[in-house]
Amino acid sequence: MTRGGRVKTRDEPERRCLVTRETGPKAGLIRFVVGPDDEIVPDLAEKLPGRGLWVTAEAAVLAQAVKRGAFSRGAKRPVKAPPDLVARVEAMLAGRVVDLIALARKAGEGIAGFEKVKAALVADEVALLIQAADGSARGRSELRPPDGAESLVSCLSGHELGLAFGRDSVIHAAVLRGGLSERIRIEASRLAGFRAAGAGADSAAADGEDSVSMD
């Protein structure tokens, strides 16, 4: 098991975090590159050119990377990390999750509403149960994810989830078994690392020179 609760598989490419110096599946980390103005740029899609600088997908760990100058050490030259980098990455991750759920809806793989989701769960058609973080605990407890914690997404607000379905707010939704469910699970797992309560990096981060894993 890796940081963030992800199950490690043998075939997943691995990268090393600049801060914790732990190696794990790259799906649990976020790639950054140095932009033209020597400013650190998030590369969530992992497509930008340049040397990849990887940080565990947790807000506290990224905050430590900014505070301790880990990006400059990793790049082996002075670079600038925006002071709002943590908030910027969180917003980008949330946007990616919402957009992917919207794609699932358009592909006929996303449904919303308590009764629809409940029926799909009973029929064993659900890959991911999605419940708004600000929904009532009682209402959320009435639906159980099909395959345990790995199949539950609960890092979006009702408003954010509503955006994916063209509504003001959605509390209960699901992604049916299909091509988009794994991508949504990975991106939601990253976002959860930025919205988990009580995360602290001091105990996990290492002082001194950081190791780097390149592309």
C-alpha positions as CSV (number, residue, x, y, z in Angstrom):
1,M,0.0,0.0,0.0
2,T,1.3,3.5,-0.9
3,R,0.8,7.0,0.5
4,G,-2.8,8.0,-0.1
5,G,-4.1,4.4,0.3
6,R,-3.4,3.4,-3.3
7,V,-2.6,-0.3,-3.9
8,K,0.8,-0.7,-5.6
9,T,1.0,-3.0,-8.6
10,R,4.1,-4.3,-10.2
11,D,3.6,-2.9,-13.7
12,E,3.0,0.8,-12.7
13,P,5.8,3.2,-13.4
14,E,7.3,4.6,-10.3
15,R,8.7,8.0,-9.4
16,R,10.4,9.5,-6.3
17,C,9.0,12.4,-4.3
18,L,11.2,15.4,-4.0
19,V,10.2,15.9,-0.3
20,T,9.6,12.5,1.3
21,R,12.1,10.7,-1.0
22,E,9.7,7.8,-1.1
23,T,9.2,6.0,-4.4
24,G,5.8,4.9,-5.5
25,P,3.4,4.6,-8.5
26,K,3.4,7.9,-10.4
27,A,-0.4,8.0,-10.3
28,G,0.0,9.0,-6.6
29,L,2.4,11.9,-7.4
30,I,2.1,15.1,-9.4
31,R,4.6,16.1,-12.1
32,F,6.0,19.6,-12.3
33,V,8.3,21.2,-14.8
34,V,10.3,24.5,-14.9
35,G,8.6,27.0,-17.2
36,P,10.3,29.5,-19.5
37,D,10.5,32.1,-16.7
38,D,12.1,29.7,-14.3
39,E,8.7,29.3,-12.6
40,I,7.4,25.9,-11.5
41,V,4.5,24.7,-13.6
42,P,2.1,21.9,-12.6
43,D,1.9,19.2,-15.4
44,L,-1.1,17.2,-14.3
45,A,-1.4,15.6,-17.8
46,E,2.3,14.7,-17.8
47,K,2.8,16.0,-21.3
48,L,4.9,19.2,-20.9
49,P,8.5,19.0,-22.2
50,G,11.4,19.2,-19.7
51,R,12.7,17.3,-16.7
52,G,9.9,16.1,-14.4
53,L,10.0,17.0,-10.8
54,W,7.6,14.8,-8.8
55,V,5.8,15.5,-5.5
56,T,3.4,13.3,-3.6
57,A,-0.2,14.3,-4.2
58,E,-0.8,15.8,-0.8
59,A,-1.3,19.4,0.1
60,A,1.0,19.3,3.1
61,V,3.9,17.7,1.2
62,L,3.6,20.2,-1.7
63,A,3.6,23.0,0.8
64,Q,6.9,21.7,2.2
65,A,8.3,21.5,-1.3
66,V,7.7,25.2,-1.7
67,K,8.8,26.1,1.8
68,R,12.1,24.2,1.7
69,G,13.2,25.0,-1.8
70,A,12.9,21.4,-2.9
71,F,12.2,22.4,-6.5
72,S,15.4,24.4,-6.8
73,R,17.4,21.4,-5.4
74,G,15.6,19.1,-7.8
75,A,16.2,21.3,-10.8
76,K,19.8,21.9,-9.7
77,R,19.4,25.7,-10.2
78,P,17.3,28.5,-8.7
79,V,13.6,28.3,-9.7
80,K,10.5,30.1,-8.5
81,A,7.6,28.3,-6.9
82,P,4.4,30.5,-6.7
83,P,3.2,31.1,-3.1
84,D,-0.3,29.9,-4.2
85,L,1.0,26.7,-5.8
86,V,-0.9,24.4,-3.4
87,A,-4.3,26.2,-4.0
88,R,-3.6,26.3,-7.8
89,V,-2.9,22.6,-8.0
90,E,-6.0,21.8,-5.9
91,A,-8.2,23.9,-8.2
92,M,-6.7,22.2,-11.3
93,L,-7.3,18.8,-9.8
94,A,-10.9,19.5,-8.9
95,G,-11.5,20.8,-12.5
96,R,-10.0,17.6,-13.9
97,V,-12.3,15.4,-11.8
98,V,-15.4,17.4,-12.6
99,D,-14.5,17.4,-16.4
100,L,-14.0,13.6,-16.3
101,I,-17.3,13.0,-14.6
102,A,-19.0,15.2,-17.1
103,L,-17.4,13.1,-19.9
104,A,-18.7,10.0,-18.2
105,R,-22.2,11.5,-18.1
106,K,-22.1,12.3,-21.8
107,A,-20.8,8.8,-22.6
108,G,-23.8,7.3,-20.7
109,E,-21.5,6.1,-17.9
110,G,-22.4,8.8,-15.3
111,I,-25.7,9.0,-13.3
112,A,-27.0,11.2,-10.5
113,G,-29.8,11.0,-8.0
114,F,-30.2,8.8,-4.9
115,E,-32.7,6.3,-6.4
116,K,-30.8,5.9,-9.7
117,V,-27.6,5.3,-8.0
118,K,-29.1,2.9,-5.5
119,A,-30.7,0.9,-8.4
120,A,-27.4,0.8,-10.2
121,L,-25.6,-0.5,-7.1
122,V,-28.1,-3.2,-6.6
123,A,-27.7,-4.2,-10.3
124,D,-23.9,-4.3,-9.8
125,E,-23.3,-1.8,-12.5
126,V,-21.3,0.8,-10.5
127,A,-17.6,1.2,-10.7
128,L,-17.4,4.3,-8.5
129,L,-19.8,5.7,-6.0
130,I,-19.5,9.5,-5.8
131,Q,-20.9,11.4,-2.9
132,A,-20.7,15.1,-2.1
133,A,-18.5,15.9,0.9
134,D,-21.1,18.4,2.2
135,G,-24.0,16.0,1.9
136,S,-25.6,14.7,5.1
137,A,-23.8,11.9,6.8
138,R,-27.0,10.0,7.2
139,G,-27.9,10.2,3.6
140,R,-24.4,9.2,2.4
141,S,-24.4,6.2,4.8
142,E,-27.4,4.7,3.1
143,L,-25.3,3.9,0.0
144,R,-22.2,1.7,0.1
145,P,-19.5,1.7,-2.5
146,P,-19.3,-1.5,-4.6
147,D,-15.7,-2.5,-3.8
148,G,-14.8,-0.7,-0.6
149,A,-12.9,2.5,0.0
150,E,-11.1,2.4,-3.4
151,S,-14.4,2.8,-5.2
152,L,-15.7,5.7,-3.2
153,V,-15.1,9.3,-4.3
154,S,-16.0,11.9,-1.7
155,C,-13.7,14.9,-2.3
156,L,-16.1,17.1,-4.3
157,S,-18.7,19.5,-3.0
158,G,-22.3,19.3,-4.0
159,H,-21.8,22.3,-6.2
160,E,-18.7,20.9,-7.9
161,L,-20.5,17.6,-8.5
162,G,-23.5,19.5,-9.8
163,L,-21.3,21.2,-12.5
164,A,-20.6,17.7,-14.0
165,F,-24.3,17.1,-14.4
166,G,-25.4,20.6,-15.4
167,R,-27.2,21.1,-12.1
168,D,-26.9,23.5,-9.2
169,S,-26.0,20.7,-6.8
170,V,-25.7,16.9,-6.8
171,I,-25.2,14.8,-3.6
172,H,-25.3,11.2,-4.9
173,A,-23.8,10.1,-8.2
174,A,-22.1,7.1,-9.7
175,V,-19.8,6.1,-12.6
176,L,-20.8,2.9,-14.2
177,R,-18.3,0.3,-15.3
178,G,-16.6,1.5,-18.4
179,G,-13.6,3.2,-19.8
180,L,-13.5,6.4,-17.7
181,S,-13.8,5.0,-14.2
182,E,-10.1,4.3,-13.6
183,R,-9.1,7.8,-14.8
184,I,-11.6,9.3,-12.5
185,R,-10.5,7.2,-9.6
186,I,-6.9,8.2,-10.0
187,E,-7.6,11.9,-10.3
188,A,-10.0,11.8,-7.4
189,S,-7.4,10.1,-5.3
190,R,-5.0,12.9,-6.0
191,L,-7.5,15.5,-5.2
192,A,-8.4,13.8,-1.9
193,G,-4.8,14.3,-0.9
194,F,-5.3,18.0,-1.1
195,R,-8.6,18.0,0.8
196,A,-7.8,15.5,3.6
197,A,-8.1,17.0,7.0
198,G,-5.2,17.1,9.4
199,A,-2.5,16.3,6.9
200,G,1.0,17.2,8.1
201,A,4.3,17.1,6.2
202,D,6.8,17.7,8.9
203,S,6.9,14.1,10.0
204,A,6.9,12.8,6.5
205,A,9.3,15.3,4.9
206,A,13.1,14.8,5.1
207,D,15.6,17.5,5.6
208,G,18.8,17.8,3.6
209,E,19.4,17.1,0.0
210,D,16.4,15.7,-1.9
211,S,16.7,13.0,-4.5
212,V,15.1,13.4,-7.9
213,S,13.4,10.9,-10.2
214,M,13.5,12.0,-13.9
215,D,11.3,11.1,-16.8
